[in-house]
Structures are given as C-alpha cells and as structure tokens.
C-alpha cells in the first residue's frame, strides 16, 4: 500500500516536474550541475581525458574525484536538513554541484576549468530563476505607499514581507507567504510585500539589510496600529540576525495568526475598502461560457 501511494504521488507530480524542467533556468542549471559527469562518463567526450586510475580508463572517476563527489553529497545532505521547499532542496543541489564541477574541471585541465567558470558566470548574469506567479492575497508597496497604508487605518494589522528578487530564500518563501495570505487575509488582517532590493530607502527606514551575505532576507514584520510589534528573523543586541526557519508552521505559531484571524474577521468589511483582489495566474482563471 505504501509503495502504491508513493507511485501515485510521483505520477501526480509528473506534470509539475515537466513544467519545472521546461523552464530554461532549471534545465540549463541541471546541465551545468551534471557537466563533469557527462564529460567524464559519455564515451565520445571522455576519450583522451587525463586519468589517475591504475587501469588508465579515461571514462571513469579516479579516487580523488570520488572523494570530491562524496564530500559534495555530505555537504548537500547537511544543507538540506534545514530546507523546507522542493525549490530549496534542488537549489542547494545545483549550487554545490556547480562548485564541485569548478574544482573537478580545474583539477582536470585549467582551460576546461576556466571555460566552465565562464559559463557559470554568464548563466548567473543572464538567467534568473522564475518568480512565483500563483494566487495570493497580497498588496505590493513602494517606497511612497507603505507608510501611507500603515497610517491609513490603524485598526488593521499588517504582516509585511521585506524581500529582494535576487534572494533565493525570498523566492522559496514566496509560495508559503502567498498561501498564508489566502488562508488568513480578512478585514482586520492584511498581508503585504515590499521589494527592498529595489526601494533601498525602505530597507534603511525599517533596518533590513540587503547585503549579499545578509541573513535578514526575507524579513517578516508585524504592524499593529501602524507600529512594529515583532519581526523575524530577530535582531540581537549586537545587530546580528538570529537564524530562523521560514516555514508555514513557524509563521503561524510565532505571529499567532489563528488568534489574529479570529479578531480580524470580526471587523466590518467596509474598513477593507480599496484593497486589491487576489492575484490569480491566467492559466488558473475560471473559463467563461461563450
């Protein structure tokens, strides 16, 4: 029965996996992540490659390459222990695989290593991961609208995500935050987002670091009466962000969403006037009869 359930779950996810692989970012990233494997294992490509194997077989891994690959596997397993979504798991595999590929190609041949490194840089600059475009009940702010909205109706509680499009953590959290907005949005509880990578003055006002090495992206802040009540990740006395896992369960528990929702849905709907309708992708819109 368990095997049948697993098979059915796999078959159910096949269309989503196909759409995922069809996107250029993921297909090219998968190709780069497996480049050394293809070069070393495919006979037309591996002929003539140097090898430290005793039998001199150029189409198989030598002992040092096996060590590097095993070390890569250990790092990926440790990193994925804190991953929540499939995108985070796959992203970690791709990232560390590319790092291992750089080491393996440079060890094999300097010219091949430089070529592979150049391809990775070009890919990083020209190909961006797809943004989440699913249904959500979220209002997007600019540097000029966020303060006005927080002051407009102080009876409304806001949970606002401060994000940047280039952050992989923000991209992984996007579907989770969207799902929370669909479940908990009500007249007295609203969800919002502001791109601090684009509006740098907002990141300064709300003290959200946008450094490439920051641990503050994404940042969730709870506003009540227009005043910040709490944020995650928490900033300690030394100004360092305390590591926090952005899972749906953690957000519900830490921000006490169930209680906020019960209080917020009792407010009159008239106070929600002017709020945007949830966004739904074109392929999920209901079809109208002709």
N, C-alpha and C positions, 0 to 999 in steps of 0.2 A: 504493500500500500504506500509506504514511504517513497519507494522508487517511482511508482506511478505518479505520485504528487509532484516529485521533482521533475519528471519528464514533462508533465502538463505545464508546470511553471516555466520550464525552459521554452516550450512551444509557444506559450502565451507571450513571452518576452521577445520572440524572434523578430516581429515587425519593428519593435522599438530599437533592437540591436541593429537591424538593417538600416533604419533611418539614421542611427548614430554613426555607423560606419560609412554611410553615403556622404557625410559632411566632409569637405576637403580637409579641415583641420585635423579630424581624428584619423582619417585614412593616411594622410601624409605623416602624422605623428607616429602612427603604428609602423609605417615603412621605415622611418628614421630609427625607431626603437629596435627594430629587428635587422638593421642594415648589416651589422657584423655577422650575425647568424647566417644571413643569406650569402654574404661574400665567402664565408668560411665553409659552408656546407653544400652550396649548389655547384656541381662539377664544372660547368663552363666558366664559373667565376673564380673558383678556388685553385685552378691549375696554375702552377708557377708561384704561388704564395709561399713565403718562408715559413718553416715549421720547426719547432724544437722537439718534436716527437722522435722517439728512437727509431720508429719504422719510416720516418720521413714523409708520412702521409699528409699532404697539404690540405686535405678536405676533412680534417677532424681537429678538434680542440687539443692543444697541448696542456700540460699540467698547470701552467701559470694562468692560462685563460680560464680553465675550470675553476681555479681558486677565485679569480676576479668575479666570475659569474655567481659562484656560491656566496661570496661576500655581498654582492648586489642583492641576491634573494633574501639574505638575512636583514639587510637594511630596509628593503621594501616591506617585509613582514613586520618589523618593528614600527615603521612609519604608519602602516595601515591599521595598526591597533587602535589609533585614535580617529581614523577616518569614519565618516558616517554614511555618505552617499556613494553610489557607484562611481560617479564622476571623480570623487576624491581618490578612490582606490585606483582607478585607471590612470588618473593624473600622476599619482606617485610612481606607478609602474613606468609610465612613459618618461618621466623626468629622470629617474635614477638609471633607467636603461640607456638614455642618451649619454649620461655622464660615463657610464661603463663603456659605451661604444667609443667615446672620445679616447679613453685610456687604452682600450684594446687596439684601436686603429693607429694611434701614435706608437704603441709598442710594436705593431706590425710593420709600419712604414710611416715616416714623417710626412711625406707628401700626401698619403691617404688620410692621415690624421688631420692635416691642415684642410684638405678638401671637405672632410666630414664636418669639421668645426665650422667652416664657412657656410655649408648648407644649413647647419643648425641655426646660425646667426640670421641668415636670410629668412628661414622659416619663422623664427621668433619675431622678426620685424614685420614681415608681410602677412602672416597668417595668424589671426586672432581666434580664440575659442568662441563658439556661438553663445550669445546671451539668452537667458531664459525668456521665452515669449508665451508662456502659458497663462491661464486665467489667474487673476489676482484682484484684490480689492484694496489697492494701494494708491496713495496720492504722491506724485513726484514733485519735489520742491526745488526751487532755485535759490540763489543767494538773496533774492529780493522777496521771496514769498514765504520762506519758512518762519521768520519771526512774526510776520503779519498773521499767519494762520494760527500760531500758538497763542497770540494775544486776542484773536477774534472771538473765540468762545472758550472761556476758561473752565467751563463745566465739562468739556470734552477732554478725555485722557488720550494722549498720543503715544504710540510706540514707533519711534523713527529709527530707521537703519541708515547709518552713515557708511557709504560704500565707495568703491572705486572699480570701474570696469576691468582694469588690468589685474585685479587681485583674484587669484584662483579660489581663495577662501570665500570671497564675496560671491563668486559665480556658483560655488557649491551650495551656499546658503540661500540663494535666490529662490529656488522652488520650495524650500522649507518655509521661508518667510511668507511667500505667496499663499501657501496652504494655510498657514495660521491666520492670514488676513481673511481668507474665505470662511474660516470656521468661527472667528471671534469678532469680526467687524460688526458694530452696532451703533446706534445713535450716540452713545456715550464713550465709545472706544474706537479710535481710528488708527490706521496704520499708514506710515509714510516712509519715503526714502529720499535721500539727497546724495548726489554724487560729489563727494569731497575731492575726488581726483580732478574734477572739472571746476568746482567752486572752492578754490583754496582758502578764501576768506572765511567760509563757513567752517572749515576744519580748524582754522585759527580761533574763531569765536567759541567753538564748542570743544576745543582742546582734543582734537582727534588727529593723531599723527598719520601722515601719508607717506612716510619714508618707505623705500622699497623693502627694508628689513623690519618694518613695524609689525607688532602683534595686535594692533588696535583696529585692524580691518578684517571683518566688519565690526562696527560698534553699534550696539542697541542702547538707546536712551529712552527712559520712561519719563514723560512730561505730564504733570498734573497741575492745573491752574496756570499753565504756561511756564512752570518751573521744573527743572530737572530734579527727579526724585531718586533715580538709580540708573546705573549703566553697567553693561557687560561688554567687554571684559573690564573688571575692576582695576583702577589705578592705585597702586600702593603709595606710601609716603615718600618713596624715592622717585616717584614718577614713572614707574615701570608697570606695564600691563600684566596682570596676573592671568595666566593661561586659563582659558575657559572653552568648553566644548559647545559648539553651536548646533545642538540637536533640538528637535521639536520638543522632546520631553523636558529638556533643561530650560528652554524658554518659557514653557507653560508653568513649570514649577517656580523658577526664580522670579518671574514677573507676575506670578499669581493671576494668570489670565482667566481662570474659571471664575474667580471672585470679581475681577474687573468686568467680565462679560455680564455677570448676573446684575451688577449695579448699573452698568452702562445701558443695557437693553430696556431699563425702566424709564430712561429719559425720553421726552417727546421727540418724535421724528422730525418735527419742524425745526429743531436745532441742528439737524443734519443737512439743512438746505444748502445747495451749491456743491455738495460732494459728488465726486465723479463715480460713474457706474463702473463695475468691474470690467477689466480688460479681458477679452476672450480672443484667442487666435482665430483667423479666418477659417481654418480647417475644422474648428470645433463649433462654429456658429450653427444654430439650427437652420435647416433648409426651409425656405418658404414655398408654399404651393403656388404654382404658376396660374 
